[in-house]
Each structure stands twice: as C-alpha cells, then as structure tokens.
C-alpha cells in the first residue's frame, strides 16, 4: 500500500534525516519545539506502510502492533489527537477508533490482514505487559524510568516482529539514566542504532516571536537548564537541584548517637504517593534515618510507625505536611501522642521557598544525605517544567513522585542554620541566586533580589511590544 503524506507533512532537514535512516533503533535528543513528536508520528506511519509488504504467519496476533509510550496519558494526549488527525482514513478499520481504550485498529493487506496502534503510559511500570512490537515510540524518554524501560526492551525481541524503535526526548539529567546510555551508545556507533540531535532553533517553522520567547527564558532559567531545554545539551547540573554528588555522604545510622540532636520532616502520601519520614541531625544537617510507608498502608499503621520512630530518635522538632483535611487531622493525632509537631501547609506561596531553601543548601553543600536510591532518583528527576500558561515551575516529571523531596525539605527546615554561609555566586546566565538566609526564610533581601522583579516586568513588556509589531 502506498500513500502520499506530503499534503499533511513536510519534514525539515533534520526530520528527513531520521526518516531516511535505515537504523533499527533511532535515538533523538532534540530541543523543545524542535519537531521531534511530529517526526515520531510520521516515522510510525512509515513503519506501518513498510510492514504491510512483509508477510507473517497467521499465528502472529495482531499481524502489526505498535505502541506510543509516554510518562503519562496526559503527556501523550496531544500525540493521540495528532495520530487521529493525520493517520490516513483508508488505514483505519470501520469502527476502529477506540477512544476509551486509546487504540486504533488498522486495515491491512494479504501479507498483514490487520494491525493495532495503542497508547501506553509508564507511570505504573508494572502495567506494561510483555508483548511483541513492530514499532515502539517512546516520548519524553528522559522522564521514563529505568524500570519501565526494562519492561519495554523485551517487546522488541519477538520473532517475526520488525522490532523498530524511536526514542525521543531531552537529554537526561544524569549519565546513568537509560535514555542517556542509549544515546551515548548510538553515538559510539552501536550496530543498528543511530543518534540524532538538533536544537529548537533548527526548526524552520519557529517565528521571530517564538525565537524571542525562547531567548527570553534565559532570564528565568539557570543556564544549564536553558541549554538542556532548547539546545538539547547534556549537563548533570541542568536539574533543579544541580549536581547532587557533592552532598552524598555516609550511610544511614542504625540507632541514635549519644549527645546528638535530631529533627524530622514527614511528607504524607496522597492516594498513590508514599508517606516518607526523614530524621536529620539538627547540627550537621545530615539525613540519618529514612522510613517509607506505601500508599496502600493504613494511616493507623503509618501513624504508629511515625510515633515509634520519633520516640526512638528523640526527635525535637517534627515538621509535618498538613496540607488538606487529611494532613491536618494526621498532624493533630501526632501532636496528641505527644510529638513536637509543627504543621506546614504546602501551598503556592510556601512551596517555592521550601524548594529554593533545599536547592541553595545543596548548592552550598550545607546538607548531606546517604545514597538512598528513591531519594536520589526523585531529586535527580526534579526539574524546571513549562506549564500550559507558559510559566516555569519546579516539579517532578509526570509519573514520578516528590514525597522524598518534600520530606527532606521539611526536615531541613527544622535543622539549625548552617555554621558557614558562603557568598551567593552569580550564575553564568545572570540568574539571581538567593543567600542561604533568604532561601530558608522565603523573603528576598539581597541587593540582587529587586532586579529579578524588574527583569520579569521588562520581559512581559517586551513580549507585548513584539505582539503589537
């Protein structure tokens, strides 16, 4: 079956290089708005057209099978809409669009009588069943966990399947992430693999206003983060918390040390989140004890576990996430048990100062923690993410959790101030970094703080003038 897609898609030179490649596995690291998703969509269609001419046995069900995989269904929604918009109608079987299941049943040829395209999410890695795939398209691969990818790899190893894959996203935030390892292996010339790279500015469809907006984001993001988002450059410092390696030290303690003072932070789970307790040495600001209660455990068991842990460690201050009715009640019950509870409402006004205080402490190495896998995973994944409104927000990627991050932030807020506070460095981007005092109080006092607001106002004014022009 042949079809002319030129009426709906004219690839730019970088996209054309992907489509013309004979590599079985294609790894794309591309800046935001660079056209990687549209490239993936038409690569999927091209593989389907090619597969229709390759006969298979009647035992292969479905005869053609493709997955579109994203960290969450919300992230994949746009690709689903584009798939329905651009997939030629003659490819779709009668009644073949199954909106509730997010599947498309396809017509076929004598070689392959029919096919199936499905949308999948990796937010629950265990839900990814091992099937055989002709084509696997992974979106926002930098936010897909190693556990999920380990379940996806076997889908490309089935007999009679084409086993092709397109993996696309931004550079990962650390070298050990599977997507960065795949890209590096492809760049080294691994057989059957090919790496592709282009920036946001390489997309010829961007307007002058689009490019000005991207340049303007330099004032809102650290330079490493901006270069990752738009130039698709790898940097271990591009995450919200920068490089964590200098703050990793020691092991968790089996029991309290004589003479030490301990404080704690408790982040309460909500539905699918775990509840996390971090006990910290108040003086050294070091994580010494780590407890996790899964989302399925009753709050009675969690409450008793928190009480026992805090009494064992002689916790002097316990900062508790008391957001919402459930959190408020839980905090009251802990206080009723005699614990030194300090309820904290995590809201729009308090969230950013908490995260900023933690980020500055990591920058200045005034906090430390053992290599707790769940903690490091969440902190490395935390990043600057652009909202639909166009503003930037520090948060975990879709499908990831932030309970470890906020438990550490809450515990840090109960610790003593650091003994030595270094001068605030100027980032290469010119972005103002608050002092430790400013970060922990949430109140900007430094001489550079007022310029932050001025730059924001100037940026908004400039955008308005660009639109009028």
C-alpha positions, 0 to 999 in steps of 0.5 A: 500500500502506498500513500502520499503524506506530503499534503499533511507533512513536510519534514525539515532537514533534520526530520528527513534525516531520521526518516531516511535512516535505515537504523533499527533503533533511532535515538533523538535528543532534540530541543523543545519545539524542535519537531521531534513528536511530529517526526515520531508520528510520521516515522510510525506511519512509515513503519506501518506502510513498510510492514504491510509488504512483509508477510507473517504467519497467521499465528502472529496476533495482531499481524502489526502492533505498535505502541506510543509510550509516554510518562503519562496519558496526559503527556501523550494526549496531544500525540493521540489527537495528532495520530487521529488527525493525520493517520490516513482514513483508508488505514483505519478499520470501520469502527476502529477508533477506540477512544476509551481504550486509546487504540486504533485498529488498522486495515491491512493487506494479504501479507498483514490482514490487520494491525493495532496502534495503542497508547501506553503510559509508564507511570505504573511500570508494572502495567506494561505487559510483555508483548511483541512490537513492530514499532515502539515510540517512546516520548519524553524518554528522559522522564521514563524510568529505568524500570519501565524501560526494562519492561519495554526492551523485551517487546522488541525481541519477538520473532517475526516482529520488525522490532523498530524503535524511536526514542525521543526526548531531552537529554537526561539529567544524569549519565546513568539514566537509560535514555542517556546510555542509549544515546551515548551508545548510538553515538559510539556507533552501536550496530543498528542504532543511530543518534540524532540531535538538533536544537529548537532553533533548527526548526524552520517553522519557529517565528521571530516571536517564538525565537524571542520567547525562547531567548527570553527564558534565559532570564528565568532559567539557570543556564544549564537548564536553558541549554538542556531545554532548547539546545538539547545539551547534556549537563548533570547540573541542568536539574533543579537541584544541580549536581547532587554528588557533592552532598552524598555522604555516609550511610544511614545510622542504625540507632541514635548517637549519644549527645546528638540532636535530631529533627524530622520532616514527614511528607504524607502520601496522597492516594498513590504517593508514599508517606516518607519520614526523614530524621536529620541531625539538627547540627550537621544537617545530615539525613540519618534515618529514612522510613517509607510507608506505601500508599496502600498502608493504613494511616493507623499503621503509618501513624504508629510507625511515625510515633515509634520512630520519633520516640526512638530518635528523640526527635525535637522538632517534627515538621509535618505536611498538613496540607488538606483535611487529611494532613491536618487531622494526621498532624493533630493525632501526632501532636496528641501522642505527644510529638513536637509537631509543627504543621506546614501547609504546602501551598503556592506561596510556601512551596517555592521557598521550601524548594529554593531553601533545599536547592541553595543548601545543596548548592552550598553543600550545607546538607548531606544525605546517604545514597538512598536510591528513591531519594536520589532518583526523585531529586535527580528527576526534579526539574524546571517544567513549562506549564500550559500558561507558559510559566516555569515551575519546579516539579517532578516529571509526570509519573514520578513522585516528590514525597522524598523531596518534600520530606527532606525539605521539611526536615531541613527546615527544622535543622539549625542554620548552617555554621558557614554561609558562603557568598551567593555566586552569580550564575553564568546566565545572570540568574539571581541566586538567593543567600542561604538566609533568604532561601530558608526564610522565603523573603528576598533581601539581597541587593540582587533580589529587586532586579529579578522583579524588574527583569520579569516586568521588562520581559512581559513588556517586551513580549507585548511590544513584539505582539503589537509589531 
